[in-house]
Amino acid sequence: MYLDQAASSFPKPPEVVEAMTKALTEYAANPGRSGHKMSVKANEVISQAREQLAHFFGFKYPNRVCFTSNATSALNQALKGFPFQSGDHVLTTSYEHNSVRRPLEDIKRKRGIEITYFDSGTSEDFDIAAFEESITPQTKMIVVSHGSNLTGKIVPIKKIGKLAKDKGVPFLVDAAQTAGVLPIDVEEMNIDLLVFPGHKGLLGPQGTGVLMVGKEVSLEPIFHGGTGSRSESIEQPEVYPEYLESGTLNTPGIAGLLAGLEVVKKLGLDEIHRHEQRLTKKLIEGLHSIDYLKVYGPHSDRLGVVPFTIEGIDSQEIAIILDQHYDIAVRAGLHCTPIGHESIGTCGAVRISVGPYNTEEEIDQVILALQEIVEGYFG
């Protein structure tokens, strides 16, 4: 029973498996490097993926949809490729993943920027006025995770995007937990840089990530190499997407991502979110009925991500028992967001996260398993 969807979605739709198999068996050539039919076909599928992703996320420039190996790579490109200088300020939140925090801290050490980790609290509310007060004349970027991978809290990126636009500050959104779950419109929400993986809400394979770069943003590539074009030049081609895409792209993975996107569109974002909300509500209600167990995060408006602790039992031990005795897969620990755990007052938790293919029967089973674990410890 797989309840670790926030880490990676499972199972993958049959359409994803079929698309990847077709890529590997029919046109596994190097896209954009040769003129033969297989290479052209590979390039056509990748171009189609760019166009479909741009349309799905309300982005006007398919050629600035850049593929990476994962969301972490995309975030590193967006942050380390930005022209920060000593004294510049970045405003972000205390719920950011280490894929944001660590690159920012590296830039801080090497370039002398300042960082504010705004604590948005544990309720549904996001204090946009207090967030605005954290913006300074030196603020050169606002970086926000759309949905917390720890608590499931949803951040109002449309309001923040308007604020960023009014202040003239570039806005970077990490949509690792929300792409394929919640509606995102780059133009309408004034997002300058959008990052997401292919293997979570979009139901695609691991090894795929996307960075969308608005035309008003100037980045320097952090990787240089072969692009299949302008090979005579020692400089990286300045035309997108080659500017940020050195080396051979993951054609089978991108084909799988395109197929996953089609499945998401067929299921419908509204229905996916409603389904996950139903399961989450049922899960939280069941967890609240268990003695010695504490649930964290917003009460209602949240993603399908639920962290909890059991008094006196290490979170890793709970996860091991669930795995070995009940065949239930969850995640325990710090979830790559230590300052997020500081915000909710824990030093580790168990996280249950649901997806479009989980069922109410599975929620009943995990609640029963946790009741048995507590009874076994406390009598």
C-alpha positions as CSV (number, residue, x, y, z in Angstrom):
1,M,0.0,0.0,0.0
2,Y,1.8,3.1,-1.3
3,L,1.1,6.3,0.8
4,D,4.3,8.2,-0.1
5,Q,3.0,10.2,-3.1
6,A,4.6,13.4,-2.0
7,A,8.0,11.8,-2.7
8,S,7.1,10.2,-6.0
9,S,3.8,9.1,-7.5
10,F,2.9,5.4,-7.8
11,P,1.6,3.5,-9.6
12,K,2.4,5.1,-12.9
13,P,-0.4,5.1,-15.5
14,P,-0.2,2.4,-18.2
15,E,0.0,5.2,-20.8
16,V,3.3,6.4,-19.3
17,V,4.8,2.9,-19.4
18,E,3.6,2.4,-23.0
19,A,5.0,5.8,-24.1
20,M,8.4,5.2,-22.6
21,T,8.5,1.7,-24.1
22,K,7.6,3.0,-27.5
23,A,10.4,5.7,-27.2
24,L,13.0,3.0,-26.3
25,T,12.0,0.5,-28.9
26,E,11.0,2.7,-31.9
27,Y,12.9,6.1,-31.8
28,A,15.6,6.0,-29.1
29,A,17.9,8.2,-31.1
30,N,19.5,11.5,-30.0
31,P,17.0,14.3,-30.4
32,G,18.1,17.3,-32.4
33,R,21.5,15.9,-33.2
34,S,20.9,14.2,-36.5
35,G,18.7,14.5,-39.6
36,H,17.5,10.9,-39.8
37,K,13.9,9.9,-39.2
38,M,14.5,8.5,-35.7
39,S,16.2,11.6,-34.4
40,V,13.5,13.8,-36.0
41,K,10.8,11.7,-34.3
42,A,12.5,12.0,-30.9
43,N,12.8,15.8,-31.4
44,E,9.1,16.0,-32.4
45,V,8.0,14.3,-29.2
46,I,10.1,16.6,-27.1
47,S,8.8,19.7,-28.9
48,Q,5.2,18.4,-28.4
49,A,5.9,18.0,-24.7
50,R,7.2,21.6,-24.5
51,E,4.1,22.9,-26.3
52,Q,1.6,20.9,-24.2
53,L,3.3,21.8,-20.9
54,A,3.4,25.5,-21.9
55,H,-0.3,25.4,-22.7
56,F,-1.2,23.5,-19.5
57,F,0.5,26.1,-17.3
58,G,-0.6,29.2,-19.2
59,F,2.9,30.0,-20.5
60,K,3.3,31.8,-23.8
61,Y,6.8,30.6,-24.7
62,P,7.2,26.9,-25.4
63,N,10.8,27.4,-26.5
64,R,11.5,28.6,-22.9
65,V,10.2,25.4,-21.4
66,C,13.6,23.8,-20.4
67,F,14.0,20.2,-19.5
68,T,16.2,19.1,-16.6
69,S,16.9,15.8,-14.8
70,N,14.6,16.8,-11.8
71,A,13.1,19.8,-10.0
72,T,16.3,20.2,-7.9
73,S,18.4,20.7,-11.1
74,A,15.8,23.2,-12.3
75,L,15.9,25.1,-9.0
76,N,19.7,25.2,-9.0
77,Q,19.7,26.6,-12.6
78,A,17.1,29.3,-11.7
79,L,18.9,30.4,-8.5
80,K,22.6,30.0,-9.3
81,G,22.0,31.3,-12.8
82,F,20.4,34.5,-11.5
83,P,22.7,37.5,-11.4
84,F,22.8,38.0,-7.6
85,Q,25.3,40.4,-6.2
86,S,26.6,41.1,-2.7
87,G,24.0,42.8,-0.6
88,D,21.0,41.5,-2.6
89,H,18.1,40.1,-0.7
90,V,15.9,37.0,-1.3
91,L,12.6,36.5,0.4
92,T,11.4,33.0,0.8
93,T,9.5,30.9,3.4
94,S,10.4,28.6,6.3
95,Y,8.6,25.7,4.5
96,E,11.0,25.5,1.6
97,H,12.6,22.2,0.6
98,N,16.4,21.8,0.8
99,S,16.4,22.1,-3.0
100,V,15.7,25.8,-2.4
101,R,17.4,26.4,0.9
102,R,20.8,24.8,0.1
103,P,21.3,26.6,-3.2
104,L,20.4,29.9,-1.5
105,E,22.7,29.3,1.4
106,D,25.5,28.4,-1.1
107,I,24.9,31.7,-3.0
108,K,24.9,33.5,0.4
109,R,28.3,32.1,1.2
110,K,29.8,32.8,-2.2
111,R,28.1,36.0,-3.3
112,G,27.1,37.6,0.0
113,I,23.3,37.8,-0.4
114,E,20.8,38.0,2.5
115,I,18.0,35.6,2.9
116,T,14.7,36.0,4.9
117,Y,12.8,32.8,5.7
118,F,9.3,34.1,6.3
119,D,7.3,31.9,8.8
120,S,3.8,31.6,7.4
121,G,2.5,29.7,10.4
122,T,0.6,26.4,10.6
123,S,-3.0,27.5,9.8
124,E,-4.6,28.0,6.4
125,D,-4.1,31.7,6.6
126,F,-1.1,33.3,4.9
127,D,-0.4,36.8,6.2
128,I,0.3,38.6,2.9
129,A,0.7,42.0,4.7
130,A,3.4,40.7,6.9
131,F,5.0,39.0,3.9
132,E,5.0,42.3,2.1
133,E,6.7,44.0,5.0
134,S,9.6,41.5,4.6
135,I,10.3,42.9,1.1
136,T,13.2,45.4,1.1
137,P,14.7,47.8,-1.5
138,Q,17.4,45.1,-1.9
139,T,15.0,42.3,-2.6
140,K,15.9,40.8,-6.0
141,M,13.8,37.6,-5.9
142,I,10.8,36.1,-4.1
143,V,11.0,32.3,-3.9
144,V,7.9,30.3,-2.7
145,S,6.9,26.7,-2.6
146,H,3.3,26.6,-3.8
147,G,2.5,23.7,-1.4
148,S,4.4,22.4,1.5
149,N,5.8,18.8,1.2
150,L,5.6,18.6,5.0
151,T,2.2,20.0,6.0
152,G,0.4,20.3,2.8
153,K,-0.2,24.0,3.4
154,I,-1.1,25.8,0.2
155,V,0.4,29.3,-0.4
156,P,-1.6,32.0,-2.3
157,I,0.8,32.3,-5.2
158,K,-1.6,34.5,-7.2
159,K,-1.5,37.2,-4.4
160,I,2.2,36.9,-4.0
161,G,2.7,37.1,-7.8
162,K,0.7,40.4,-7.9
163,L,2.7,41.7,-5.0
164,A,6.0,40.7,-6.7
165,K,4.9,42.4,-10.0
166,D,3.9,45.6,-8.2
167,K,7.3,45.7,-6.5
168,G,9.2,44.8,-9.6
169,V,10.7,41.7,-8.0
170,P,11.1,38.4,-10.0
171,F,9.0,35.6,-8.7
172,L,10.1,32.0,-8.6
173,V,7.5,29.2,-7.7
174,D,8.5,25.7,-6.7
175,A,5.5,23.7,-7.8
176,A,6.9,20.3,-6.8
177,Q,3.8,19.3,-4.8
178,T,1.1,21.1,-6.8
179,A,1.9,20.7,-10.5
180,G,-0.8,18.2,-11.7
181,V,-2.9,18.8,-8.6
182,L,-3.8,22.5,-8.5
183,P,-4.4,25.0,-11.3
184,I,-1.3,27.1,-12.2
185,D,-1.3,29.9,-14.8
186,V,2.1,31.5,-15.2
187,E,0.7,34.6,-16.9
188,E,-2.3,35.2,-14.7
189,M,-0.3,34.6,-11.5
190,N,2.7,36.7,-12.6
191,I,5.2,33.9,-12.2
192,D,8.6,34.6,-13.7
193,L,10.2,31.2,-13.1
194,L,8.2,28.0,-12.6
195,V,9.8,24.7,-11.5
196,F,8.3,21.3,-11.1
197,P,9.3,17.6,-11.4
198,G,7.6,15.2,-13.8
199,H,7.4,12.2,-11.4
200,K,5.0,13.5,-8.8
201,G,1.6,15.1,-9.6
202,L,2.1,14.9,-13.3
203,L,2.4,11.1,-13.0
204,G,5.5,10.9,-15.2
205,P,8.8,9.0,-14.6
206,Q,11.7,10.0,-12.3
207,G,14.6,11.8,-14.0
208,T,12.4,14.5,-15.5
209,G,12.1,18.1,-14.4
210,V,11.0,21.4,-16.0
211,L,12.1,25.1,-15.7
212,M,9.9,27.7,-17.4
213,V,11.8,31.0,-17.8
214,G,9.8,34.2,-18.4
215,K,11.1,36.6,-21.0
216,E,11.8,39.3,-18.4
217,V,14.3,37.0,-16.6
218,S,18.0,36.8,-17.4
219,L,19.8,33.7,-16.4
220,E,23.4,32.3,-16.9
221,P,23.6,28.6,-17.7
222,I,25.2,26.6,-14.9
223,F,26.0,23.8,-17.4
224,H,27.8,24.1,-20.7
225,G,28.3,21.6,-23.5
226,G,26.9,20.1,-26.6
227,T,23.5,21.4,-27.8
228,G,23.3,20.0,-31.3
229,S,23.5,23.6,-32.7
230,R,26.2,26.2,-33.5
231,S,28.9,23.6,-32.8
232,E,31.5,25.9,-34.3
233,S,31.2,28.3,-31.5
234,I,33.1,28.0,-28.2
235,E,30.2,29.9,-26.5
236,Q,26.9,28.4,-25.3
237,P,24.1,29.2,-27.9
238,E,22.1,32.1,-26.5
239,V,18.8,30.8,-28.1
240,Y,16.4,29.0,-25.8
241,P,16.0,26.1,-25.0
242,E,19.5,25.1,-26.0
243,Y,20.9,27.9,-23.8
244,L,20.0,25.9,-20.7
245,E,19.9,22.4,-22.2
246,S,23.4,21.0,-22.6
247,G,23.8,17.3,-23.3
248,T,21.4,14.6,-24.5
249,L,17.8,15.0,-23.2
250,N,15.9,12.1,-21.5
251,T,13.7,11.3,-24.5
252,P,12.0,8.3,-23.0
253,G,11.4,10.2,-19.7
254,I,10.0,13.2,-21.5
255,A,7.7,11.0,-23.6
256,G,6.5,9.5,-20.4
257,L,6.0,12.9,-18.9
258,L,3.9,13.9,-21.9
259,A,1.8,10.8,-21.5
260,G,1.4,11.5,-17.7
261,L,0.2,15.1,-18.5
262,E,-2.4,13.7,-20.9
263,V,-3.7,11.4,-18.1
264,V,-3.9,14.3,-15.7
265,K,-5.9,16.3,-18.2
266,K,-8.2,13.4,-18.7
267,L,-8.7,12.9,-15.0
268,G,-9.2,16.6,-14.4
269,L,-7.4,18.8,-11.9
270,D,-10.6,19.6,-10.0
271,E,-11.4,15.9,-9.6
272,I,-7.8,15.0,-8.6
273,H,-7.8,17.6,-5.9
274,R,-11.3,16.8,-4.7
275,H,-10.4,13.1,-4.5
276,E,-7.2,13.8,-2.5
277,Q,-9.1,16.2,-0.2
278,R,-11.7,13.5,0.5
279,L,-9.0,11.0,1.4
280,T,-7.1,13.6,3.5
281,K,-10.2,14.6,5.5
282,K,-11.0,10.9,6.2
283,L,-7.4,10.3,7.2
284,I,-7.2,13.3,9.6
285,E,-10.5,12.4,11.2
286,G,-9.2,8.9,11.8
287,L,-5.9,10.0,13.1
288,H,-7.5,12.4,15.6
289,S,-9.3,9.5,17.1
290,I,-6.1,7.8,18.1
291,D,-4.6,8.5,21.6
292,Y,-1.0,9.8,21.9
293,L,-1.1,10.8,18.2
294,K,-0.7,14.4,17.0
295,V,-1.5,15.7,13.5
296,Y,0.2,18.8,12.1
297,G,-0.8,21.3,9.4
298,P,-3.9,23.2,8.3
299,H,-7.3,22.0,9.4
300,S,-9.0,21.9,6.0
301,D,-7.6,23.7,2.9
302,R,-4.5,21.6,2.3
303,L,-2.8,19.1,-0.1
304,G,-3.0,15.4,0.4
305,V,0.0,15.5,2.8
306,V,-0.4,14.7,6.5
307,P,2.4,14.6,9.0
308,F,2.0,13.2,12.5
309,T,3.9,12.1,15.6
310,I,3.1,9.5,18.3
311,E,4.2,10.4,21.8
312,G,7.3,8.6,22.8
313,I,7.9,6.7,19.6
314,D,10.5,7.7,17.0
315,S,9.1,8.5,13.6
316,Q,11.5,6.2,11.8
317,E,10.4,3.3,14.0
318,I,6.7,3.9,13.2
319,A,7.5,3.9,9.4
320,I,9.5,0.7,9.7
321,I,6.7,-1.1,11.6
322,L,4.2,0.1,8.9
323,D,6.4,-1.2,6.2
324,Q,7.5,-4.5,7.6
325,H,4.4,-5.6,9.4
326,Y,1.6,-4.0,7.3
327,D,3.2,-3.4,3.9
328,I,2.3,0.3,4.1
329,A,4.8,2.7,2.6
330,V,5.1,6.1,4.2
331,R,8.0,8.5,4.8
332,A,9.5,9.5,8.2
333,G,12.2,12.0,9.3
334,L,12.8,15.6,8.3
335,H,11.5,15.4,4.7
336,C,14.3,17.6,3.5
337,T,12.8,20.6,5.2
338,P,14.4,21.0,8.6
339,I,13.2,24.6,9.1
340,G,9.7,23.5,8.2
341,H,9.9,21.1,11.2
342,E,11.1,23.9,13.3
343,S,8.0,25.9,12.3
344,I,5.6,23.2,13.4
345,G,7.7,22.3,16.5
346,T,8.9,18.8,15.7
347,C,12.3,17.2,15.1
348,G,10.9,14.5,12.8
349,A,7.5,13.1,11.9
350,V,5.7,10.4,9.9
351,R,4.2,11.7,6.7
352,I,1.3,10.1,4.9
353,S,0.6,11.4,1.4
354,V,-2.1,10.4,-1.1
355,G,-2.5,10.5,-4.8
356,P,-5.2,10.0,-7.4
357,Y,-5.0,6.2,-7.3
358,N,-5.3,5.8,-3.5
359,T,-8.6,4.6,-2.0
360,E,-10.7,5.1,1.1
361,E,-10.1,1.4,1.9
362,E,-6.4,2.1,2.1
363,I,-7.1,5.0,4.5
364,D,-9.1,2.7,6.7
365,Q,-6.3,0.2,6.7
366,V,-3.6,2.7,7.7
367,I,-5.7,4.1,10.5
368,L,-6.3,0.6,11.8
369,A,-2.6,-0.2,11.6
370,L,-1.7,2.9,13.6
371,Q,-4.4,2.1,16.2
372,E,-2.8,-1.3,16.7
373,I,0.7,0.2,17.0
374,V,-0.4,2.6,19.7
375,E,-2.3,-0.2,21.5
376,G,0.8,-2.3,21.3
377,Y,2.9,0.4,22.9
378,F,0.6,1.8,25.5
379,G,-1.9,-1.0,26.1
